[in-house]
Amino acid sequence: MARRISRSQLRSKLNQLKSKQRQAINDYNRAVRKVNSAINQYNSKARAHNARVRANRQRLKSELNRLASRSANTRTVTYRVSVRSVYDAYTRYESQVGPEPADPRHAAWLDLAERESANSAAVANALLDEAATDEAAVDPRQTEIEDQLRAISPDLDQRWRGAVFSLSPENPDAARHFCTSTREVFAQILEVTAPDESVTASDPSCERTQAGKPTRRSKIRYVLRRKGVEAESLEEFVQTDIDNIIELFNELNSGTHGHAGRFDLRQLAAIKTRAEHGILFLASIVM
């Protein structure tokens, strides 16, 4: 026999059903808004990323075209060959992982590698420019490096800040002081994050120098494998990029640039940016 209910009980049941329906609709609308917000955030980041990629690609193309249009110069011929090597290594890396890698680490490193290639050409162009332009807006003693080096070694952080501090146009030996300190920063980043004993324990057959120590390439491979990354073209790019920066330092230390080897503010800023971004790129690999 069916149970009878009163009108008030029926109204109560109906109100409960309506309340549950409203709650379900509200929950659904919140979920939709959350999904739409995530989609909008993703699209915004994608647009920003694509715009940055286009800007980076245009800058790289512009710097390389500008460098190619300039007359050969005995002062820069070796470094110009090194610039081309960086670009070739970058294109091989991009070819291996694709222009839009599925692994977000490669996507980030590819962006940085493109910037490194553009910077290598930009500093060559800056050194070839005889006349300074708009120096008032340039301060080579500002740095983008924050805690990245301190996380590796407080001493390296202090060494870098001392190198940047030396970049004054009033200092006739600014480039030499900067290069000496910064060269050591690059060397020590790999020494700290890839000690010889760890590298050889991980791969007893690794490539070694004439002194029997693991090569720079062996250390780069070690830190990448520690992250579970196997990419020979990335190893090659990191190696080539560091070689390019060291070659730049060698050229600057030759004392053949400008009057008595002095540089204007714009040139000092370009030199600092090349080294600074190189350190940030290497830090992203080893950390």
Secondary structure, 3 states (H helix, E strand, C coil): CCCCCCHHHHHHHHHHHHHHHHHHHHHHHHHHHHHHHHHHHHHHHHHHHHHHHHHHHHHHHHHHHHHHCCCCCCCCHHHHHHHHHHHHHHHHHHHHHCCCCCCHHHHHHHHHHHHHHHHHHHHHHHHHCCCCCCHHHCCCCCCCCCCHHHHHCHHHHHHHHHHHHCCCCCCCCHHHHHHHHHHHHHHHHHHHHCCHHHHHHHCCCCCECCCCCECHHHHHHHHHHHCCCCCHHHHHHHHHHHHHHHHHHHHHHCCCCCHHHCCCHHHHHHHHHHHHHHHHHHHHHHC
